[in-house]
């Protein structure tokens, strides 16, 4: 095997099924972070100070909700296993970026006021996706350019 696998922060957790609200809240927060779901109650992010802190906060919330959790620093057993997880994360972000492209293209046919609101919303969406985009897909640049083109269309109309 050439190269070595990087370090990951893993959160292993259990949370009571009832009430469901805390479980759903945790699930959504993990989604917003862009975690790789390795198994039932096991998620991972590439390790850095920010991702470790974010998962520590979620681990605290799990405890407050009556659940249990442990945080681990680990490396994949092989580079190919790590690449598989990274590819899964890349594909998930690609789907999100493609949705931005579709929305930007659809908005190009809309009214000028709608276009302006859509550009602001899509710029915010790109920032949100970017925060959980650890392995950028090609669609990232396509989405950025689509929003930029929509913005240029607005600016042309204002001239």
Secondary structure, 3 states (H helix, E strand, C coil): CCCCCCEEEEEEEECCCCCHHHHHHHHHHHHHHCCEEEECCEEEEECCHHHHHHHHHHHHHHHHCCCEEEEEEEECCCHHHHHHHHHHHHHHHHHHHHHHHHHHHHHCCCCHHHHHHHHHHHHHHHHHHHHCCCCCCCHHHHHHHHHHHHHHHHHHHHC
